[in-house]
Amino acid sequence: QQPVQSPQAVILREGEDAVINCSSSKALYSVHWYRQKHGEAPVFLMILLKGGEQKGHDKISASFNEKKQQSSLYLTASQLSYSGTYFCGTVNYGGSQGNLIFGKGTKLSVKP
Amino acid sequence: DSGVTQTPKHLITATGQRVTLRCSPRSGDLSVYWYQQSLDQGLQFLIQYYNGEERAKGNILERFSAQQFPDLHSELNLSSLELGDSALYFCASSVGEGHTQYFGPGTRLTVL
């Protein structure tokens, strides 16, 4: 039931792009994306509620493909501040909306 | 700063002991969630309360219990502590179920 994130880790140079994927074996109701820096709390990035929904914030955007039961997070022209571990949290159809199940995370390192 | 507060920030105790972690949600938020984060397990959902009532349960051990009080603050009680309970414990809050969860700074528990 835990969503699968890929890749597990990625190293970028400043200005490069990255894609982080989140896949579930169950039908998804919503997908939540968070970024966590070492020793700190996860910080909310965005929530996708409808299949086909796409959202963007600055140079970080995400899409939600309900049919494929997956979501992707796109980071363009990466900055040093983008470094951290990215988690997707999923709510399954038929499950409690309060029960957010997180993937194991993708560690992103942006180098100068 | 998410607006969610947690105390204490750090807690060091011995095996077999009992501790209480406290969380105050953001003003106006009715839902409180507890998560455990250890190195090898990622973010594990423990339990959710909404306006004083338990709404969802995750992988919470029987040695652990929680409650949400009329003023909406919540406490997580951990008893008969074991070495494996050492972890970061996060509290999150949201306006309602399925809405964005905002995480507190966490309590780092070390069991010696």
Interface residues (C-beta under 8 A of the other chain):
Chain A: Y29 S30 H32 Y34 E40 A41 P42 V43 F44 I47 F87 G89 V91 S96 Q97 G98 N99 L100 I101 F102 G103 K104 G105
Chain B: S2 S31 Y33 G42 L43 Q44 F45 Q48 Y50 R55 A56 G58 F90 E97 G98 T100 Q101 Y102 F103 G104 P105 G106
